[in-house]
Amino acid sequence: MIRLMAILASAAMLLLAGAAAVAQTYNPMRWIEYKPNGGRYRVEMPVAPKAGTVSVPTGAGTSVPMTEATAVVDGVAYVASWVDYPASVTRNAAADAILTQVRNGAAAGNSWRDEKKLLLGRSEGRQFTVVQAGGNVSVARIYWVRGRLYQLVVEGPPGVEQAADTRRFLESFNLVK
């Protein structure tokens, strides 16, 4: 379980650290549907995101790819990511335990609040807010779906957690075939 905690914490920290991209022109009336190949989800982004892949260490010198898409508008980053973990890493741990470890990793060194348990179909999720030492705030939604971790994060100045665009981004997320 300690190995799982370290692996999931690494993924959460990589996601928060990667919330930077080139700012683009924003039209609040024209959000873009983003459906990455192989992602099995859709989400609305305020501008076309910058997509990439980073390696998430899984221990013993191995790693798994985490695919993420980031859009930055007016100092607010919108990030959607997914990573598939092999059963050997998660050891068939309960979704609740995995989500707790991801939250703890995302909040490491900071404080978190406003946690809510969520369901997306039959899959468990969480929403929580991380208050960073530098003053920024991150609102995260995470879902564990059959070995895949989905993470949605909006990071920006205090108050971003109540913004209509934050709600729109988070609530637009759906699984697709």
C-alpha positions as CSV (number, residue, x, y, z in Angstrom):
1,M,0.0,0.0,0.0
2,I,2.9,2.3,0.7
3,R,4.2,1.7,-2.9
4,L,0.7,2.5,-4.3
5,M,0.6,5.7,-2.2
6,A,3.9,6.9,-3.6
7,I,3.0,6.1,-7.2
8,L,-0.4,7.8,-7.0
9,A,1.2,10.8,-5.2
10,S,3.7,11.1,-8.1
11,A,0.9,11.2,-10.6
12,A,-1.0,13.8,-8.7
13,M,2.1,16.0,-8.3
14,L,3.0,15.7,-11.9
15,L,-0.4,16.8,-12.9
16,L,-0.4,19.9,-10.7
17,A,3.2,20.8,-11.8
18,G,2.2,20.4,-15.4
19,A,-0.6,23.0,-15.3
20,A,1.2,25.5,-17.5
21,A,0.7,26.1,-21.2
22,V,0.7,28.9,-23.7
23,A,-2.2,31.3,-23.1
24,Q,-4.7,31.7,-25.9
25,T,-7.5,34.0,-26.9
26,Y,-10.7,33.1,-25.0
27,N,-14.3,33.4,-26.2
28,P,-16.7,32.5,-23.4
29,M,-19.3,31.5,-25.9
30,R,-17.2,29.0,-27.8
31,W,-15.9,26.3,-25.6
32,I,-14.3,23.3,-27.4
33,E,-15.2,19.7,-27.0
34,Y,-12.0,17.7,-26.3
35,K,-12.0,13.9,-26.9
36,P,-8.5,12.5,-26.9
37,N,-7.8,9.3,-28.9
38,G,-7.8,6.4,-26.4
39,G,-9.0,8.6,-23.5
40,R,-12.5,7.2,-23.5
41,Y,-13.8,10.6,-22.2
42,R,-15.0,14.0,-23.4
43,V,-14.7,17.3,-21.7
44,E,-15.2,21.0,-22.7
45,M,-12.2,23.3,-22.7
46,P,-12.3,27.1,-22.9
47,V,-9.6,27.0,-25.7
48,A,-7.8,24.2,-27.6
49,P,-5.6,22.4,-25.1
50,K,-1.9,21.5,-25.4
51,A,-1.7,17.8,-25.1
52,G,1.3,15.7,-24.0
53,T,2.4,12.6,-22.2
54,V,4.6,12.3,-19.0
55,S,5.9,9.3,-17.3
56,V,4.6,8.4,-13.9
57,P,7.0,6.2,-11.9
58,T,5.4,2.9,-10.6
59,G,8.4,1.7,-8.7
60,A,11.2,-0.8,-9.4
61,G,12.4,1.4,-12.3
62,T,9.2,1.1,-14.3
63,S,6.7,3.8,-15.3
64,V,3.4,4.3,-17.0
65,P,2.4,7.1,-19.4
66,M,0.0,9.8,-18.2
67,T,-1.7,11.7,-21.0
68,E,-2.8,15.2,-20.2
69,A,-4.3,18.2,-21.9
70,T,-3.9,21.7,-20.6
71,A,-5.6,25.0,-21.6
72,V,-4.6,28.2,-19.9
73,V,-6.8,31.3,-20.0
74,D,-6.3,34.5,-18.0
75,G,-4.0,32.8,-15.5
76,V,-6.3,29.9,-14.9
77,A,-5.2,26.4,-16.0
78,Y,-7.7,23.7,-17.0
79,V,-6.2,20.2,-17.0
80,A,-7.6,16.8,-17.9
81,S,-5.5,13.7,-17.6
82,W,-5.7,9.9,-17.5
83,V,-3.4,7.1,-16.6
84,D,-3.8,3.4,-16.7
85,Y,-2.3,1.5,-13.8
86,P,-1.5,-2.2,-14.0
87,A,-3.2,-4.4,-11.4
88,S,0.3,-5.3,-10.0
89,V,0.6,-1.6,-8.9
90,T,-2.9,-1.1,-7.4
91,R,-3.1,-4.7,-6.1
92,N,-6.8,-4.5,-6.6
93,A,-7.2,-1.9,-3.9
94,A,-10.6,-0.4,-3.3
95,A,-11.5,2.7,-5.3
96,D,-12.0,4.7,-2.1
97,A,-8.5,3.9,-0.9
98,I,-7.0,4.8,-4.2
99,L,-8.9,8.1,-4.4
100,T,-7.8,8.9,-0.9
101,Q,-4.1,8.4,-1.8
102,V,-4.5,10.5,-4.9
103,R,-6.0,13.3,-2.9
104,N,-3.2,13.1,-0.3
105,G,-0.6,13.2,-3.0
106,A,-2.2,16.2,-4.7
107,A,-2.4,18.1,-1.4
108,A,1.1,17.1,-0.2
109,G,2.7,20.2,1.5
110,N,-0.6,22.1,1.1
111,S,-4.0,22.0,2.7
112,W,-7.2,20.6,1.2
113,R,-10.9,21.3,2.0
114,D,-14.4,20.9,0.6
115,E,-14.1,17.2,-0.2
116,K,-17.1,15.5,-1.7
117,K,-17.6,11.9,-2.8
118,L,-18.9,11.6,-6.4
119,L,-20.3,8.9,-8.7
120,L,-19.9,8.8,-12.4
121,G,-22.2,6.0,-13.4
122,R,-21.0,3.2,-11.1
123,S,-17.5,4.6,-10.8
124,E,-16.3,6.4,-7.6
125,G,-14.8,9.9,-7.6
126,R,-13.9,12.8,-5.4
127,Q,-13.9,16.5,-5.7
128,F,-11.7,18.6,-3.4
129,T,-10.0,22.0,-3.2
130,V,-6.2,22.4,-2.6
131,V,-5.0,25.7,-1.2
132,Q,-1.4,26.0,-2.2
133,A,1.3,27.6,-0.1
134,G,1.8,30.3,-2.7
135,G,-1.8,31.3,-2.6
136,N,-3.2,29.6,-5.7
137,V,-6.2,27.3,-5.5
138,S,-6.7,24.0,-7.3
139,V,-10.1,22.4,-7.7
140,A,-9.8,18.7,-8.5
141,R,-12.2,16.0,-9.6
142,I,-10.7,12.5,-9.7
143,Y,-12.4,9.2,-10.8
144,W,-11.2,5.6,-10.6
145,V,-12.6,3.6,-13.5
146,R,-11.5,0.0,-13.8
147,G,-7.7,0.6,-13.4
148,R,-7.8,4.0,-15.0
149,L,-7.4,7.3,-13.0
150,Y,-9.0,10.4,-14.5
151,Q,-8.0,13.7,-13.1
152,L,-9.6,17.1,-13.8
153,V,-8.0,20.2,-12.3
154,V,-8.7,23.9,-12.4
155,E,-5.9,26.0,-10.9
156,G,-5.9,29.7,-10.5
157,P,-6.2,32.5,-8.0
158,P,-8.4,32.4,-4.9
159,G,-12.1,32.4,-5.9
160,V,-11.5,30.1,-8.9
161,E,-13.4,27.4,-7.0
162,Q,-16.6,29.4,-7.3
163,A,-16.1,30.5,-11.0
164,A,-18.8,29.5,-13.6
165,D,-16.0,28.4,-16.0
166,T,-14.7,26.0,-13.3
167,R,-18.1,24.4,-12.9
168,R,-18.6,24.2,-16.7
169,F,-15.3,22.4,-17.2
170,L,-15.7,20.0,-14.3
171,E,-19.4,19.2,-15.1
172,S,-18.8,18.7,-18.8
173,F,-16.7,15.6,-18.2
174,N,-18.3,12.3,-19.3
175,L,-17.0,8.8,-20.2
176,V,-17.5,7.7,-23.8
177,K,-16.9,4.5,-25.7
